[in-house]
Amino acid sequence: MNTDKIYAQTLAVEYAPKDTSKIIALRKLDRKAKMPATVFTYTFGIIASLVTGLGMCLAMKVIGSGVASMVFGIIIGIIGFIAMGVNYPIYKRLLENGKKKYAFEIVELAKEISES
């Protein structure tokens, strides 16, 4: 197997002009299926990280002082860690739902493109 030839073909396909509107429509449908999951995951992950950081600041007494602040910070930090832990399973479920929603349209369009 000539891997250089396969690599060259892959690059040629990637850089070849995509004039057909069906390919563009297929890419848009693919983006439409995946985008909500991606946006939610990044947003939720950033918020969870900020919550964890706030909890750590409180626990290490960078913000606030006293035992109550430290205990409250530990609780907030644990909540942030849990949110970060469930972020990926939520992403997978949202991505699966998005793919199910647009699966028929994407498969039909891909069949049309491959047959022509």
C-alpha positions in Angstrom: 0.0 0.0 0.0 1.4 3.3 -1.0 0.7 5.7 1.9 2.1 8.7 0.0 -0.4 8.3 -2.7 -3.3 8.0 -0.3 -2.1 11.1 1.6 -1.8 13.0 -1.7 -5.3 12.0 -2.7 -6.7 13.0 0.7 -5.1 16.5 0.5 -6.3 16.9 -3.1 -9.8 16.1 -2.1 -9.6 18.5 0.8 -8.3 21.4 -1.3 -10.4 20.8 -4.4 -13.1 23.4 -5.0 -16.5 22.2 -3.8 -18.8 23.8 -6.3 -21.7 21.4 -5.8 -24.4 22.8 -3.6 -25.2 19.3 -2.3 -21.8 19.0 -0.6 -22.3 22.5 1.0 -25.7 21.5 2.1 -24.4 18.3 3.6 -21.7 20.2 5.5 -24.3 22.7 6.8 -26.5 19.9 8.0 -23.6 18.2 9.7 -22.8 21.5 11.5 -26.4 22.0 12.4 -26.5 18.6 14.0 -23.3 19.1 16.0 -23.3 22.8 16.9 -25.8 22.9 19.8 -23.9 20.2 21.7 -20.6 21.9 21.1 -21.8 25.3 22.2 -23.5 24.0 25.3 -20.4 21.9 26.3 -18.0 24.8 26.0 -20.4 27.2 27.9 -21.1 24.7 30.6 -17.5 23.7 31.0 -16.3 27.3 31.4 -19.0 28.0 34.0 -18.1 24.8 35.9 -14.4 25.7 35.9 -15.2 29.2 37.2 -17.4 27.7 39.9 -14.6 25.4 40.9 -12.1 28.2 40.9 -14.4 30.3 43.2 -14.7 27.3 45.5 -10.9 26.9 45.6 -10.4 30.6 46.3 -12.9 30.5 49.2 -11.4 27.2 50.6 -7.9 28.6 50.5 -9.1 31.9 52.1 -8.0 34.0 49.2 -11.5 35.4 49.3 -13.1 35.7 52.7 -11.8 34.4 56.0 -12.9 32.0 58.7 -13.9 28.4 58.9 -17.4 29.1 57.4 -15.8 30.5 54.2 -13.5 27.5 53.9 -16.4 25.0 54.3 -18.5 26.9 51.9 -15.6 27.0 49.4 -15.1 23.2 49.6 -18.8 22.7 48.9 -18.8 25.1 46.0 -15.6 23.4 44.7 -17.2 20.0 44.8 -20.2 21.2 43.0 -17.9 22.6 40.3 -16.0 19.3 40.0 -19.3 17.4 39.7 -20.4 19.8 37.0 -17.2 19.2 35.1 -17.6 15.5 35.5 -21.1 15.4 34.0 -20.2 17.7 31.1 -18.9 15.0 28.8 -21.9 12.6 29.3 -24.3 15.5 28.6 -22.3 16.4 25.5 -22.5 12.8 24.2 -26.3 12.7 24.8 -26.8 16.1 23.1 -24.7 15.1 20.1 -26.6 11.8 19.8 -29.9 13.6 19.8 -28.7 16.1 17.2 -27.5 13.3 15.0 -30.8 11.5 15.3 -32.7 14.6 14.4 -30.8 15.2 11.2 -29.8 11.6 10.4 -32.4 10.9 7.7 -31.6 14.1 5.8 -27.9 13.6 6.0 -28.0 10.0 4.8 -30.3 10.8 1.9 -28.2 13.7 0.8 -25.0 11.6 1.1 -26.6 8.8 -1.0 -27.5 11.4 -3.7 -23.9 12.7 -3.7 -22.3 9.2 -3.8 -24.6 8.0 -6.6 -24.0 10.9 -8.9 
